[in-house]
Amino acid sequence: MDPINVFKGYGKVQYLEDQSQHRNTNTNVTRKPFITTVAILAILLLTLTIGLMLGALIHEKETEPPESPSLSSNSADMLKAVCNVTRYPESCFSGISNLTSPKPTDPEAIFKLSLRVSIAELTNFKTIVSNSNEAALRDCQSQIDDALGRLGDSVAAMEVGPEEKILTEDKISDLQTWISAAMTDQETCLDGLEEMKSTALDEVKSKMQGSREYTSNCLAILANIHTLLQKLHMSLH
């Protein structure tokens, strides 16, 4: 073979290889910026997605209404929770706890028991008034009788048949009127003693304090009955 031709052929091969390497290098250089751009866009998209998700979770948490503390079905815990809405929670709890009747299972039952406690305490006070020889105290007796009548009407209104509701909206309105009137009767008794400058005023105030607290507790429980039932996921029944 002619040596010159061999070298000429080799030169062509070398030239072709050089061209191929040059194309590969250009291709790699072109691909690297493209791959880098895609990677950056992917990272940005992922970051944006995570940010949106976190933002949605934070917004949902901030706008979510606070959970109301629920009442326990345990009778003692329930009684404490119900009595805590009253102005005199200690007398409310002790007065109802001392009853020998079955333990209450819902706020309506507790309200009914609070009425019984109030009636019992006011009846004891009436005995004191009836046995007194002081004219001012005897004048109180009519107010006490009226208060007992109002509370008695309240208890009677809650004595219903198996298909009737213990409490209804209309009945709640009536009960609030009667219990408020019973409280007014007791205050009227004290006001009368004060006007007459009775020497027994302080003693009567002290002995009437229990019945006044119990009557106040009845009214407070009734005013909060819807909220208490809602915490137990219950309705008027």
C-alpha positions in Angstrom: 0.0 0.0 0.0 1.2 3.5 -0.8 2.4 5.1 2.4 1.2 8.4 1.4 -2.4 7.2 0.9 -2.3 5.5 4.3 -1.4 8.7 6.0 -4.0 10.6 4.1 -6.7 8.1 5.2 -5.5 8.3 8.8 -5.8 12.1 8.6 -9.4 11.8 7.6 -10.2 9.4 10.4 -8.6 11.7 12.9 -10.5 14.6 11.5 -13.8 12.7 11.8 -13.1 11.8 15.4 -12.2 15.3 16.3 -15.5 16.5 14.8 -17.4 13.9 16.8 -15.8 14.8 20.1 -16.5 18.5 19.3 -20.2 17.8 18.8 -20.4 15.7 22.0 -18.8 18.5 23.9 -21.2 21.0 22.5 -24.1 18.7 23.3 -23.0 18.3 26.9 -22.5 22.0 27.3 -26.0 22.6 26.0 -27.6 20.0 28.2 -26.1 21.1 31.5 -27.8 24.6 31.6 -31.1 23.0 30.7 -30.8 20.3 33.4 -29.8 23.0 35.9 -32.8 25.2 35.0 -35.2 22.3 35.3 -33.8 21.4 38.7 -34.1 24.9 40.0 -37.7 25.2 38.7 -38.5 21.9 40.4 -37.0 23.1 43.7 -38.9 26.4 43.5 -42.2 24.6 42.7 -41.7 22.2 45.6 -40.9 25.1 48.0 -44.0 27.0 46.8 -46.2 24.0 47.3 -44.9 23.4 50.8 -45.3 27.1 51.6 -48.9 27.0 50.4 -49.7 23.9 52.4 -48.2 25.4 55.6 -50.1 28.6 55.0 -53.3 26.8 54.6 -52.7 24.8 57.8 -51.8 27.9 59.8 -54.9 29.7 58.5 -57.2 26.8 59.4 -55.7 26.6 62.9 -56.1 30.4 63.4 -59.7 30.5 62.2 -60.8 27.3 63.9 -63.1 28.2 66.9 -61.7 27.2 70.3 -63.1 24.0 71.6 -65.5 24.3 74.5 -64.6 22.3 77.5 -66.9 19.3 77.6 -68.7 18.1 80.7 -67.9 14.7 82.1 -70.6 12.1 82.3 -69.4 11.4 85.9 -72.1 12.7 88.2 -69.7 14.5 90.6 -67.8 16.2 87.8 -71.0 17.2 86.1 -72.4 18.6 89.3 -69.2 20.7 89.9 -69.3 22.0 86.3 -73.0 23.0 86.6 -72.5 24.6 90.0 -69.6 26.6 88.6 -72.0 28.7 86.5 -73.7 30.0 89.7 -72.7 32.8 92.0 -72.4 30.4 95.0 -70.9 27.2 93.6 -69.9 25.8 97.0 -73.4 26.0 98.5 -74.8 24.6 95.2 -72.5 21.6 95.3 -72.9 20.8 99.0 -76.6 21.3 99.0 -77.3 18.9 96.1 -74.6 16.4 97.2 -76.4 16.1 100.6 -79.6 14.8 99.0 -80.2 11.1 99.3 -81.9 10.9 95.9 -80.2 9.2 92.9 -77.2 11.1 91.5 -78.1 13.5 88.7 -77.3 12.4 85.1 -77.8 15.7 83.3 -78.1 19.5 83.9 -81.9 19.4 83.9 -81.9 16.9 86.7 -79.4 19.1 88.6 -81.6 22.1 88.2 -84.6 20.2 89.5 -82.6 19.1 92.6 -81.4 22.7 93.2 -85.1 23.7 93.4 -85.7 21.0 96.0 -82.8 22.3 98.0 -84.0 25.9 97.8 -87.5 24.9 98.9 -86.2 22.8 101.9 -84.0 25.7 103.1 -86.8 28.3 102.7 -89.2 26.0 104.6 -86.8 25.9 107.5 -86.6 29.6 107.5 -90.4 29.9 107.5 -90.4 27.8 110.7 -88.2 30.4 112.4 -90.4 33.2 111.2 -93.6 31.5 112.3 -92.3 30.9 115.8 -91.2 34.5 116.3 -93.3 36.9 118.4 -91.8 39.9 116.6 -94.4 41.7 114.5 -91.9 42.6 111.7 -91.0 38.9 111.3 -94.6 37.9 111.2 -95.1 40.4 108.3 -92.4 38.5 106.5 -94.4 35.3 106.5 -96.6 36.3 103.6 -93.6 37.0 101.4 -92.0 33.6 102.4 -95.3 31.8 101.7 -95.4 33.5 98.3 -91.8 32.5 97.5 -92.4 28.9 98.5 -95.5 28.9 96.2 -93.4 30.1 93.2 -90.7 27.5 93.8 -93.4 24.8 94.2 -94.9 25.8 90.9 -91.5 25.5 89.3 -91.1 21.9 90.6 -94.6 21.0 89.5 -94.0 22.3 86.0 -91.1 19.8 85.6 -93.3 16.8 86.6 -94.2 15.5 83.2 -95.4 12.4 81.5 -93.2 10.0 79.5 -93.8 11.7 76.2 -93.4 15.2 77.5 -90.3 17.4 77.8 -89.1 18.3 81.2 -88.1 21.7 79.9 -89.3 23.7 76.9 -88.6 27.3 75.8 -91.9 28.5 77.1 -91.5 26.6 80.4 -88.0 28.1 80.8 -89.4 31.5 80.5 -92.1 30.8 83.1 -89.6 29.3 85.5 -87.3 32.3 85.2 -90.3 34.5 86.1 -91.3 32.4 89.1 -87.8 32.0 90.5 -87.1 35.7 90.1 -90.3 36.5 92.0 -89.2 34.1 94.8 -85.9 36.0 95.1 -87.8 39.3 95.2 -90.1 38.0 97.9 -87.1 37.2 100.1 -85.5 40.6 99.5 -88.9 42.3 100.3 -88.9 40.5 103.6 -85.5 42.0 104.5 -86.4 45.4 103.2 -89.5 45.5 105.4 -87.4 44.6 108.5 -84.9 47.3 107.6 -87.6 49.9 107.2 -89.1 49.0 110.6 -85.7 49.1 112.1 -86.2 45.6 113.4 -83.6 44.4 115.9 -83.8 41.0 114.3 -82.6 42.2 110.9 -79.0 40.9 111.1 -80.1 37.6 112.5 -82.8 37.2 109.8 -80.3 38.1 107.1 -77.9 35.4 108.4 -80.6 32.7 108.6 -82.0 33.6 105.2 -78.6 33.7 103.5 -78.8 29.9 102.7 -82.2 30.1 101.0 -81.2 33.3 99.1 -78.1 31.5 97.7 -79.9 28.4 96.7 -82.6 30.4 94.9 -79.9 32.4 93.1 -78.3 29.2 92.1 -81.5 27.9 90.6 -81.8 31.0 88.5 -78.2 30.8 87.3 -78.4 27.2 86.3 -81.6 27.8 84.4 -80.0 30.8 82.6 -77.1 28.6 81.5 -79.1 25.4 80.7 -78.6 25.6 76.9 -74.8 26.0 77.2 -74.5 23.2 79.7 -76.6 20.9 77.6 -74.6 21.8 74.5 -71.3 20.8 76.2 -72.8 17.4 76.8 -74.1 17.2 73.2 -77.7 17.1 74.6 -80.8 19.0 74.0 -83.9 19.8 76.1 -85.7 16.6 76.9 
